[in-house]
Amino acid sequence: MVMSGGPVSITGCGWRFSGRRYDGMREPSGEEHLRFAHIPLSVDGPRCVCGARGCLYCVVGFGALSAAATARGIDIARQFPMISDFAGELRRRSDEGDTAAQSVIDEMGMWLGRAAGVAINAYAPSSLTLGGYPTRLGPRLTESMLSAAVESSPTARTVMAETPLGDVASRLGAAELARDVIFEEPRLRGGRGSESPPLRRRRRGLDSRYCARAPGHRH
């Protein structure tokens, strides 16, 4: 799961099954993607750009984060127009005991945890990693998210993982997308047949390098 971006946030999720990327259905436009950002979490939530209400994007995107902060008297969007800086300032305030900032972080964690619970129940993954701006909100966000996820899926504690990549997660994901196309397309690899062992090891190398189990994980 990744929430990233600058003045505009991007919410998404990528899946790998048996080491291979899963793209989901192909849209009429030819685009392949999983519409994870549009999982409905609040039936009476704000209207999403997709036309539905209460989508994940609507409750955890930069607009939602900024609105939640402003509603609690933290009007810092103009001072911190980039989502990573905005999140960093919220964490600073939270760490200093600002209860309003703590409430915002708890709310974001709740929504992310509910979305994680849906994903875990639907796909039963061996690991679910969070990247992007939420990692800048600190351990309070992680704890809130894990608590909400466990309410939906008791196995969440054993599969949720942390990554030190932060916003780099989305850029690394884009790079791996291009990498997979090269490794999976014989014409781009320079010949037919399956991958050679060195290529296979290189392809799998990044899949687990930056993944660390969340607190409470049972080996």
C-alpha positions as CSV (number, residue, x, y, z in Angstrom):
1,M,0.0,0.0,0.0
2,V,1.4,3.4,-1.0
3,M,0.2,6.9,-0.3
4,S,2.6,9.4,-2.0
5,G,2.9,12.6,-4.0
6,G,3.6,16.3,-3.7
7,P,0.7,18.8,-3.7
8,V,-1.5,16.0,-5.1
9,S,-1.4,12.6,-3.5
10,I,-1.6,9.1,-5.0
11,T,-3.1,6.2,-3.3
12,G,-2.5,2.7,-4.6
13,C,-1.6,-0.9,-3.9
14,G,0.5,-3.5,-5.8
15,W,0.4,-7.2,-5.4
16,R,2.9,-10.0,-6.1
17,F,1.8,-13.6,-6.3
18,S,4.5,-16.3,-6.2
19,G,7.1,-13.5,-7.0
20,R,5.1,-12.2,-10.0
21,R,3.3,-8.9,-10.3
22,Y,-0.5,-9.0,-10.5
23,D,-2.0,-6.2,-12.7
24,G,-5.7,-6.9,-12.4
25,M,-8.2,-6.4,-15.2
26,R,-7.5,-4.4,-18.4
27,E,-9.5,-1.2,-18.8
28,P,-11.2,-0.3,-22.1
29,S,-8.4,2.3,-22.5
30,G,-5.8,-0.5,-22.3
31,E,-4.6,0.5,-18.9
32,E,-4.1,-2.3,-16.3
33,H,-4.4,-1.5,-12.7
34,L,-6.0,-2.4,-9.4
35,R,-8.6,0.1,-8.1
36,F,-7.5,-0.3,-4.5
37,A,-7.8,3.4,-3.9
38,H,-11.5,3.2,-4.5
39,I,-12.4,0.6,-1.9
40,P,-15.5,2.1,-0.2
41,L,-14.8,2.6,3.5
42,S,-17.4,5.2,4.5
43,V,-20.9,5.0,2.9
44,D,-21.6,8.6,3.9
45,G,-18.1,9.9,3.3
46,P,-17.1,12.6,0.8
47,R,-17.8,12.2,-2.9
48,C,-14.8,10.7,-4.8
49,V,-13.6,11.7,-8.3
50,C,-14.7,8.2,-9.4
51,G,-18.3,9.1,-8.4
52,A,-18.6,6.9,-5.3
53,R,-18.6,8.0,-1.7
54,G,-16.0,7.4,1.0
55,C,-13.3,5.7,-1.1
56,L,-10.0,5.0,0.5
57,Y,-8.5,7.9,-1.5
58,C,-11.1,10.3,0.0
59,V,-10.2,9.5,3.6
60,V,-6.4,9.1,3.5
61,G,-5.3,11.2,0.5
62,F,-3.5,14.6,1.0
63,G,-6.8,16.4,0.8
64,A,-8.3,14.3,3.6
65,L,-5.2,14.6,5.7
66,S,-5.2,18.4,5.3
67,A,-9.0,18.7,6.0
68,A,-8.7,16.5,9.1
69,A,-5.9,18.7,10.4
70,T,-7.7,22.0,9.6
71,A,-10.9,20.8,11.3
72,R,-8.8,20.4,14.4
73,G,-7.3,23.9,14.2
74,I,-4.1,22.8,12.5
75,D,-4.1,25.1,9.4
76,I,-0.6,24.4,7.9
77,A,-1.4,23.4,4.3
78,R,0.0,26.7,2.8
79,Q,3.1,26.5,4.9
80,F,3.7,22.8,4.0
81,P,2.3,22.2,0.5
82,M,4.2,18.9,0.0
83,I,2.6,16.0,1.7
84,S,5.8,14.6,3.1
85,D,6.6,17.9,4.8
86,F,3.0,18.2,6.0
87,A,3.2,14.8,7.5
88,G,6.5,15.5,9.1
89,E,5.1,18.6,10.8
90,L,2.1,16.7,12.1
91,R,4.5,14.1,13.6
92,R,6.6,16.8,15.2
93,R,3.5,18.3,16.9
94,S,2.2,14.8,17.9
95,D,5.6,13.9,19.5
96,E,5.4,17.2,21.4
97,G,2.1,16.2,22.9
98,D,-0.3,18.1,20.6
99,T,-3.6,16.2,21.1
100,A,-5.1,17.6,17.9
101,A,-2.2,16.3,15.8
102,Q,-2.4,12.9,17.6
103,S,-6.1,12.7,16.7
104,V,-5.4,13.4,13.0
105,I,-2.8,10.6,13.0
106,D,-5.1,8.2,14.8
107,E,-7.9,8.9,12.2
108,M,-5.6,8.2,9.3
109,G,-4.3,5.0,10.9
110,M,-7.9,3.9,11.5
111,W,-8.8,4.2,7.8
112,L,-5.6,2.7,6.6
113,G,-6.1,-0.2,9.0
114,R,-9.6,-0.9,7.8
115,A,-8.3,-0.9,4.2
116,A,-5.5,-3.2,5.2
117,G,-8.0,-5.6,6.8
118,V,-10.0,-5.7,3.6
119,A,-6.9,-6.5,1.6
120,I,-5.7,-9.2,4.0
121,N,-9.1,-10.9,4.1
122,A,-9.5,-10.8,0.4
123,Y,-6.1,-11.9,-0.7
124,A,-4.5,-13.6,2.3
125,P,-1.0,-12.2,1.6
126,S,2.1,-13.4,3.3
127,S,3.1,-9.8,3.9
128,L,1.5,-6.3,3.5
129,T,3.9,-3.4,3.4
130,L,3.0,0.3,3.9
131,G,4.9,3.0,2.1
132,G,4.6,6.7,1.3
133,Y,3.7,9.6,3.6
134,P,2.2,7.5,6.4
135,T,5.7,6.3,7.3
136,R,6.5,10.0,8.1
137,L,3.7,10.1,10.7
138,G,5.7,7.9,13.0
139,P,5.0,4.8,15.1
140,R,1.7,6.3,16.3
141,L,0.3,5.8,12.8
142,T,1.6,2.3,12.6
143,E,0.1,1.4,16.0
144,S,-3.3,2.9,15.1
145,M,-3.3,1.2,11.7
146,L,-2.4,-2.2,13.1
147,S,-5.1,-1.9,15.8
148,A,-7.8,-1.2,13.2
149,A,-6.5,-3.9,10.9
150,V,-6.6,-6.5,13.6
151,E,-10.3,-5.7,14.3
152,S,-11.1,-6.6,10.7
153,S,-8.6,-9.4,10.3
154,P,-6.9,-11.2,13.3
155,T,-4.0,-12.3,11.0
156,A,-3.0,-8.7,10.3
157,R,-0.5,-8.7,13.1
158,T,1.4,-11.5,11.4
159,V,1.5,-10.2,7.9
160,M,1.8,-6.4,8.2
161,A,5.3,-5.2,7.5
162,E,7.3,-1.9,7.7
163,T,9.7,-0.4,5.2
164,P,12.3,2.3,5.6
165,L,11.7,3.5,2.0
166,G,9.0,6.1,2.7
167,D,8.1,8.0,-0.4
168,V,10.9,6.1,-2.3
169,A,8.5,3.1,-2.3
170,S,6.5,4.4,-5.2
171,R,9.5,5.3,-7.2
172,L,11.1,1.9,-6.6
173,G,7.8,0.3,-7.6
174,A,7.8,2.2,-10.9
175,A,11.4,1.0,-11.5
176,E,10.4,-2.6,-10.7
177,L,7.5,-2.3,-13.1
178,A,9.9,-1.5,-15.9
179,R,12.3,-4.2,-14.7
180,D,9.6,-6.9,-14.8
181,V,8.6,-6.0,-18.3
182,I,12.2,-6.5,-19.4
183,F,12.7,-9.8,-17.5
184,E,9.4,-11.2,-18.5
185,E,9.5,-10.4,-22.2
186,P,11.9,-12.7,-24.2
187,R,12.4,-10.2,-27.0
188,L,13.7,-7.6,-24.5
189,R,15.8,-10.1,-22.7
190,G,17.6,-11.0,-25.9
191,G,16.2,-14.4,-26.6
192,R,13.6,-17.0,-25.9
193,G,13.2,-19.3,-22.9
194,S,13.0,-18.9,-19.2
195,E,15.1,-16.6,-17.1
196,S,18.6,-17.6,-16.3
197,P,19.4,-18.1,-12.6
198,P,21.3,-14.8,-12.3
199,L,18.4,-12.9,-13.8
200,R,15.9,-14.7,-11.5
201,R,18.0,-13.8,-8.5
202,R,18.3,-10.2,-9.5
203,R,14.5,-10.0,-10.2
204,R,13.7,-11.4,-6.7
205,G,16.4,-9.4,-4.9
206,L,14.4,-6.3,-4.2
207,D,11.2,-8.1,-3.3
208,S,12.2,-8.6,0.3
209,R,15.3,-6.5,0.8
210,Y,13.5,-3.5,2.3
211,C,10.8,-5.5,4.2
212,A,10.8,-5.8,8.0
213,R,8.1,-7.3,10.0
214,A,5.9,-5.1,12.1
215,P,6.0,-5.2,15.9
216,G,4.3,-8.2,17.2
217,H,5.0,-10.4,14.2
218,R,5.3,-14.1,15.0
219,H,8.0,-15.9,13.0
